[in-house]
Amino acid sequence: MMQTTPARGTFTFTDAFEAAYREQARQIGRFNLAVFGKTGAGKSSLVNAIFGTTVAETGIGKPVTTGTHYYEHPSGTFGMFDCVGFETGESGDDILASLRRTVEEYRDRPLAEQMHVAWYVLRWSDRRFEDSQAGFVRELRSIGLPVVLVLSQVPITGSGDVHPEAVHLADLIAAEVGDVIIGGRPVMTNAVADPHLNQPVHGLFPLLESTFQAAPEGVIGALTAAQRIDLARKRRDASAIVATGAAAAAGIGAIPIPFSDAVLLVPAQVAMMATIATRYALPVDAGTVTSLALAAAAAGGAASWAGRGLANLAKMIPGVGSVIGGTINASIAATLTTGIGFAWIAVCEQLVSMDADEIAALLGDGSVLRSTFLTAFKSQVHKGVDSAKFSESAA
């Protein structure tokens, strides 16, 4: 985690946050997924459900090779090699030949540019798995791509079970290519709910777990950030970041400092917030993430996020309000920083399910962001606070 203590008068929230965010995004890297399947198999629906809406439309796209385009999510943590128009037979062979050359070329590049996992998506209603498809899956594995085989648009029966014909097809596929696909069996999914047919979304978590199982260790952090359905994973990472930030703040407060010098805590807090933001991979650029953080942080009452702003937040810590003219010790510094960290996590979790337009609308006002931040901050600092510590320190 970045931690610096700039000279007075040189520190600005926006510059520090954006610099820290860009550096942390660079360190976390990028997870790259290659997606294969016939037209209409539901590839886009699966990608959008797990990684956010319409990556191919909102991301940065460029042609890579025959039949393949690469799209990068605006956060930089996710990339998709979309093998468009893939069919079995000759066109599949053409794509595979080009893909083999591309994989070999990319293998010498940094990890963030390599292909990491392949999804082979098969629509269950096709009710067959052809020899050419099985051969294609084996070839994918032979060129070094871990393959997750996905049955898409699988219905659930009235009794809540997976359709028996889909189970039968999965059995046939497992017998055919179970030795080369992740988990030895297809993952059965439905990415889009159909209320008219009473069909729920299902199978996304097993698909994500299989993807984690297949991904190289070096991109697990990027995959955790890029996916948007398992918030518990994100929260665990973010909570660890808060603990590190609180420890850094406690170190600064080990020698008590006046509240007027609360600015000394700011660099560690801003770096903490920026690092947390990378774990939520919002579908906007670094500048917009910085604006979101600034809007939320203004809940402290000072957009400069220094001095008076931190003092206003510190007043909400039980036992501190009456000694606001006193000093910040290690306990107060850690509690204040922990509250800020979890308040920012609450804001990120509010934003992570939104698209770029929804986020822009929320940023335009800012009051919702501030309210979310302030409510979460108050809740956090009232959890398990031993006010006697602060009373003793003020004595």
Rosetta blueprint (number, residue, H / E / L):
1 M L
2 M L
3 Q L
4 T L
5 T L
6 P L
7 A L
8 R L
9 G L
10 T L
11 F L
12 T L
13 F H
14 T H
15 D H
16 A H
17 F H
18 E H
19 A H
20 A H
21 Y H
22 R H
23 E H
24 Q H
25 A H
26 R H
27 Q H
28 I H
29 G L
30 R L
31 F E
32 N E
33 L E
34 A E
35 V E
36 F E
37 G E
38 K L
39 T L
40 G L
41 A L
42 G L
43 K H
44 S H
45 S H
46 L H
47 V H
48 N H
49 A H
50 I H
51 F H
52 G L
53 T L
54 T L
55 V H
56 A H
57 E H
58 T H
59 G L
60 I E
61 G E
62 K E
63 P E
64 V E
65 T E
66 T L
67 G L
68 T E
69 H E
70 Y E
71 Y E
72 E E
73 H L
74 P L
75 S L
76 G L
77 T L
78 F E
79 G E
80 M E
81 F E
82 D E
83 C E
84 V L
85 G L
86 F L
87 E L
88 T L
89 G L
90 E H
91 S H
92 G H
93 D H
94 D H
95 I H
96 L H
97 A H
98 S H
99 L H
100 R H
101 R H
102 T H
103 V H
104 E H
105 E H
106 Y H
107 R L
108 D L
109 R L
110 P L
111 L H
112 A H
113 E H
114 Q L
115 M L
116 H L
117 V E
118 A E
119 W E
120 Y E
121 V E
122 L E
123 R E
124 W H
125 S H
126 D H
127 R L
128 R L
129 F L
130 E L
131 D H
132 S H
133 Q H
134 A H
135 G H
136 F H
137 V H
138 R H
139 E H
140 L H
141 R H
142 S H
143 I L
144 G L
145 L L
146 P L
147 V E
148 V E
149 L E
150 V E
151 L E
152 S E
153 Q L
154 V L
155 P L
156 I E
157 T L
158 G L
159 S L
160 G L
161 D L
162 V E
163 H L
164 P H
165 E H
166 A H
167 V H
168 H H
169 L H
170 A H
171 D H
172 L H
173 I H
174 A H
175 A H
176 E H
177 V H
178 G L
179 D L
180 V L
181 I E
182 I H
183 G H
184 G H
185 R L
186 P L
187 V E
188 M E
189 T L
190 N E
191 A L
192 V L
193 A L
194 D E
195 P L
196 H L
197 L L
198 N L
199 Q E
200 P L
201 V L
202 H E
203 G L
204 L H
205 F H
206 P H
207 L H
208 L H
209 E H
210 S H
211 T H
212 F H
213 Q H
214 A H
215 A L
216 P L
217 E H
218 G H
219 V H
220 I H
221 G H
222 A H
223 L H
224 T H
225 A H
226 A H
227 Q L
228 R L
229 I L
230 D L
231 L H
232 A H
233 R H
234 K H
235 R H
236 R H
237 D H
238 A H
239 S H
240 A H
241 I H
242 V H
243 A H
244 T H
245 G H
246 A H
247 A H
248 A H
249 A H
250 A H
251 G H
252 I H
253 G L
254 A L
255 I L
256 P L
257 I E
258 P E
259 F H
260 S H
261 D H
262 A H
263 V H
264 L H
265 L H
266 V H
267 P H
268 A H
269 Q H
270 V H
271 A H
272 M H
273 M H
274 A H
275 T H
276 I H
277 A H
278 T H
279 R L
280 Y L
281 A L
282 L L
283 P L
284 V L
285 D L
286 A H
287 G H
288 T H
289 V H
290 T H
291 S H
292 L H
293 A H
294 L H
295 A H
296 A H
297 A H
298 A H
299 A H
300 G H
301 G L
302 A L
303 A L
304 S L
305 W L
306 A L
307 G L
308 R H
309 G H
310 L H
311 A H
312 N H
313 L H
314 A H
315 K L
316 M L
317 I L
318 P L
319 G L
320 V L
321 G H
322 S H
323 V H
324 I L
325 G L
326 G L
327 T E
328 I E
329 N L
330 A H
331 S H
332 I H
333 A H
334 A H
335 T H
336 L H
337 T H
338 T H
339 G H
340 I H
341 G H
342 F H
343 A H
344 W H
345 I H
346 A H
347 V H
348 C H
349 E H
350 Q H
351 L H
352 V L
353 S L
354 M L
355 D L
356 A H
357 D H
358 E H
359 I H
360 A H
361 A H
362 L H
363 L H
364 G H
365 D H
366 G L
367 S H
368 V H
369 L H
370 R H
371 S H
372 T H
373 F H
374 L H
375 T H
376 A H
377 F H
378 K H
379 S H
380 Q H
381 V H
382 H L
383 K L
384 G L
385 V L
386 D L
387 S H
388 A H
389 K H
390 F H
391 S H
392 E H
393 S H
394 A H
395 A L
